[in-house]
Amino acid sequence: MTARHHFPAGLVLEARKRTTAAQPIVAGEPVGRVLLALDQGTGSVLEPVVAVGATVARGTVVARPVDAFGAVLHASVSGRVTAIDLREASTETGECPCIEIESDDRDAREPSLPSAVEFATLDPAALVEQLREAGIAGLGGAGFPTATKLCAGRERGARVLLLDGAECEPWICCDDALMRAQAEGVWTGAAVLSHALGGDTCIVAVEDDKPEAIAALRAALPDARRADWSVAVVPAVYPQGAERQLISAVLGVEVPAGGLPADAGVTCQNVATAAAVAHWARTGDPLTTRVVTVTGSGVARPTNVRARLGTPVAALVAAAGGYRDAPLRLIAGGNMMGRALATDAVGLTKAINCIFVATEADLEGRLHARELPCIRCGDCARVCSVGLLPQQIHRAVLARDDTASVRFGVRDCIDCGCCDYVCPSQIPLAWRFREARRHLQEREQATRRASAARTRYERRERRLREAEAARQQSFEAARAAARLATGAPGTPRPAAGGSGDGAREPGGSSSGERP
Amino acid sequence: MSAEVWLACAVAAALAATCGFALGWAASRLPPATDRLVDRIDALLPQTQCGQCLYPGCRPYAAAIASGEADIDRCPPGGEATVRALAVLLDREPKPVDPAHGPDKGLVVAWIDEQRCIGCARCLPACPVDAIVGAHRYAHTVIAEQCTGCERCLAPCPVDCIEVRPVPQLATLKRWPRAA
């Protein structure tokens, strides 16, 4: 099966990963200390459930999510929690609270974990809950909790499972290496995920520049499933690996703006996630390791490493032979969408699929580029993978015209950076759009806060008015009663004025009516 | 011939009378247009009810803007963003917030030092949004999510145990400087 459809544009980038992907995955050396960030890449900060000084085993739950955007986090080594504090991390703000665990080198496994999971006998909803408890999250780079995605898919009846093996970033090849080495694991994971979704169809999409992975997957495809399961070959165009772009390329359906892939009837998961699910089903171990590409001209032997979560980047670089050639930037993720790291003490998260150690040459001169005014050449619009007009959004963002930037689709930008890449004026467009989205989010929060404050203020005003009116009324009534008690019985005024409820109390007129 | 003329006149008169009554009723029952303008201005104000604009609350200030009595630059908690939004709504030139009405402190909330609070309950009626919990001779506390940071509770406190603290905001994204 070869994809016929195609998303709007994108870029054909020179792949820099053939030799790296061909090497076997290196098992990461045991590390003395891991640093588990409480934001594992989704922006949702988890709540720690262990205290400093607590003894943990491999697989002990150390933090739990507070919303649907976080996944349960487990200790990746056995040892002692030595600190929970703010550290430099791979998050958008550059820092995040982290749990530091000092390893005792015994690698003891959490005793309460199951030995294996009989997923086929489980109810799909119970299976999703178990996946949530196992901390399975998207390993393609977003770290989105798999259980939450499966829930959305089940609710909306998205039965088609699309496994994303299109790794479009020019340097990243951890999924390629994984598909070559563990193709049967990908299919086992597909079986578990399909069972959770209640569907039969599964498509693994792989880019056409990974013939070895395609062959391995086809060879490992179980005979019994050949009718429903298939491998789709898609062209190697950046950003093919992005969820929406892949769905449009493989199935020819467009995910609506602001909607979910589930709205198009598809649930998309990364192949590495599927392999992690398979590992969990086979051993009962929660997600505590992942494969990460350590590459760039700044490392001695670019390779893929299977490392524990929380492994410091320095240890990952050491596993790839250490630094060489004056590296200039340390980037978590690829050169297109990655995020620069401040130090190599940052711990590996579920969302980091690549450590890119870039030298001057890798950055293609962009480091010294000076931003120039937009000349409205329209190159960015020609490459935008969502079909937006980045030059128009940019103008609206610079003018701080929120209405216009939303109308031009700043929220639909997937942050792929194609526009940055081609911009002759070196404008950091994607970054600016990210800032604009952040600003929109803050403004919405302010509006919500203001309307809540208005409601409370109005209620209070009404309550005070009513209290004042009641006080006035009882005051009037008391005055009338006082007049009735002291005044001459012949005066008609108190009787007429004191018709309020309080007026009758002291007088004998109402008591006479009672029987 | 004359009957048709009379009929046409009667129909026109009936139409005029119906429309007249309908419009008259609408004018008397529906709120006037300025009120809706006040609502739209009020919707853009931050609802801190702080009184820094020298009006007793956000809505009175909105009414003053609508009637042309006050300028749009009197709201420090709303800051530049509010002035800009008001300028767009009213088709005026945006301008910086008048510093005479106070500095823009960003998002702040009141915080009560419960060790020093004597439980006098004087701050409770001062809060325009009922965001302080407490009773006589019990320590008070501020519901941070409801507090608008208007600082009206600061003055009544006899032991000065209330202070305003900035709310941690979503930090701006980190971006590495390019080499010069």
Boltz contact constraints between the chains, C-beta under 6 A:
constraints:
  - contact:
      token1: [A, 92]
      token2: [B, 173]
      max_distance: 6.0
  - contact:
      token1: [A, 93]
      token2: [B, 171]
      max_distance: 6.0
  - contact:
      token1: [A, 94]
      token2: [B, 174]
      max_distance: 6.0
  - contact:
      token1: [A, 340]
      token2: [B, 176]
      max_distance: 6.0
  - contact:
      token1: [A, 367]
      token2: [B, 179]
      max_distance: 6.0
  - contact:
      token1: [A, 368]
      token2: [B, 179]
      max_distance: 6.0
  - contact:
      token1: [A, 431]
      token2: [B, 175]
      max_distance: 6.0
  - contact:
      token1: [A, 434]
      token2: [B, 173]
      max_distance: 6.0
  - contact:
      token1: [A, 435]
      token2: [B, 173]
      max_distance: 6.0
  - contact:
      token1: [A, 450]
      token2: [B, 46]
      max_distance: 6.0
  - contact:
      token1: [A, 450]
      token2: [B, 47]
      max_distance: 6.0
  - contact:
      token1: [A, 453]
      token2: [B, 47]
      max_distance: 6.0
  - contact:
      token1: [A, 453]
      token2: [B, 129]
      max_distance: 6.0
  - contact:
      token1: [A, 453]
      token2: [B, 148]
      max_distance: 6.0
  - contact:
      token1: [A, 454]
      token2: [B, 47]
      max_distance: 6.0
  - contact:
      token1: [A, 456]
      token2: [B, 129]
      max_distance: 6.0
  - contact:
      token1: [A, 456]
      token2: [B, 130]
      max_distance: 6.0
  - contact:
      token1: [A, 457]
      token2: [B, 49]
      max_distance: 6.0
  - contact:
      token1: [A, 457]
      token2: [B, 128]
      max_distance: 6.0
  - contact:
      token1: [A, 457]
      token2: [B, 129]
      max_distance: 6.0
  - contact:
      token1: [A, 460]
      token2: [B, 130]
      max_distance: 6.0
